[in-house]
Amino acid sequence: MGLNQPKPLIGSLKNMLKLVKYLITNIVDQPDKVRIEETIDSTNTHIISISVDQADMGRVIGKAGKIINSIRELVKIKAIKQGKRVKVILKDQEQTNLPSRSEPPAELPEIE
């Protein structure tokens, strides 16, 4: 495999991709538009990228991000058990202006 080619997740972590796809496709109205991709970044962290139709973004994010953050926690628990680092990213989440779980909240302006 080339340097830019990700090594596939092994064993049960590969099954985690299947679980993520299963969960997402059962949440959305347009399951045929769900795309799950895996890459590895420079710190050897496996990145699971989820793409869904824009109309389904709210369903996947959930109220206050509860759905996507729950999926992230499930993946994180399994990854820790396997001694791997895995991050779940919802593509286009930046466009919704919702912070990811790892980002601190933005500072509020001072009120005089």
BELTA-V968067 format. One line per field, one symbol per residue. ss: DSSP state (a for helix, b for strand, c for the rest). Layout:
ss = ???
This chain:
ss = ccccccccccaaaaaaaaaaaaaaaaacccaaacbbbbbbcccccbbbbbbccaaaaaaaacaaaaaaaaaaaaaaaaaaaacccbbbbbccaaaacccccccccccccccc
